[in-house]
Amino acid sequence: MEGEFINNVVLNDAMTMLKETSRTFYIPINGLDLGLKEAVTSAYLCMRAIDEIEDHDDLADPLKVQLLTGIHKAFQSPQPIADIQHVLSPYKAVLPAVTMQLDEWAQLCPSTGAPIVFSYIAKMSLDMADWVQKGWNIHTEEDLDRYTYSVAGMVGEMLSELWLWHDGTESDRTKAIGFGRGLQAVNILRNRGEDLKRGVDFFPDGWGFKEMQQYTRRNLQLADSYIADLKEGPALKFCKIPLALAHATVNLIAVGGNKLTRDAVLKIVSRVSG
């Protein structure tokens, strides 16, 4: 009973943090079945925690590589929680709360789902360290594919494994990668100005908004096909929301906008959840 209480406290903390860090994912994650909800929340916040290291304005690249590589090793260790704390504790003054609580988010994941989540966090941390070392150099569409796989395509893969773990839902892993890639490509379009300001260009050589929109729409078509194959249940319910928001955002960007209003988000969520 005491363990259950602690888990509820951590889940409440996690949902509060999720609401602060992602309006896109808070609503669909909050609607998941218990068990799956903890696993997906754990995975999302762990990924957000390492993403904050990759994108941190005040950390030198060698330190980012050191931290991300340390997290990679921690998630592969027999004692991941202690190792995570060991890696992060010296940097409490500079890292955001979502990153410093990485050990909490990891512990939230149900024990039978943890091997799936932990393996992807380990893989993503190592890939992110590699991209930091490369200076995020993207020159070709193949480079862009590799990057979007590292930070989002593998999230689609992981979700497919979690659907199967939770209730036996089968899904197409290749299309799952397109689902993740499409959502990430929307972010790349939306954050173009901010990325250039910090000296990072995710557009391949010679690409403008037109080519990046085409790339985004191609992957969103794969995502549409991915969810069309899903049976009724929590996986389908979950995927519909971020995909509908992604389509609406890319349509908005195409006519010169950038970010959906809160009202527009709520209308889309209400339409696809009905």
Steps between C-alpha positions, in 0.01 A plus 500: 500500500784736588668431163174574323472833686857595403422410138188718505701794637763455227228466233336822622836679491565356155163611362560851637839510329350360180238774494776761538719353226258381229147604425507269196561184700342576837143441380552164320731364773257603773229295328697172491417189705686459828827314450536626144457855630795461740717339231435769237529783755829356622632469144388849395651674804826300479530607136413857586766492773776399258369733229549791742868402527540483121334843452650675806631849415755523783661154492820453301474226238762275668296507823180419307678200349627393844152524657318327213757221485475461879120472476537243221718287728271552801194368314693188407630444854364253759442801731374771264343727763816539711710544186266770361528693828880464493519640145267798555547611863813717440301713251193581709564874473487505119261223395120551495269316742371259234858380447598486868193281566602245235540231767138558614366475147693176445359350820144580394511243218338162589773239548383282209500798261830644624727289274326649195512861622852479644648350182360787291615768746849347492498492119366855467756639749786350301361628169454849648861499626609410147298786349649748749849380404415542131367851562161392364643516147218419261578531129285235329155348539672183628660709779157643583351149504770387742442798727122475504530128568734564795271746676152393389479205261623271775228644727247365251675163510500500879128584514430207266683271742305646794165447324595134451622472862182653640222315319646315203427779247696428180629789289733571209845608630603670173185713502555562872835659412317723248257599776787617723690658211195693381440654843869596527503652151209724604711618796795569268276716280347678799830566677697606192571853624605395851727223367680736262551750785685232698705405196325173412355431154296182456415578135709302250716702258287685247173436682250773580162485672345339191731195506475461878119518480505226234721284722267565795185414304654178363569382852160613626344285222689200644367600841143510362552149364648389834192601698259376231635149572460522878211319667261692726662551837744718694769506229264640236343743746847624595644540149203686350555816707866591431456400135197728453690786670802436274285516184335822620837657586661420164192642324531815714873533420421463128292821515753696707391413855706322763324381813144379555300701752383330818143524369597331172678221691195435719268493196723246321529284812123507546441406134738204491408373847128500430 
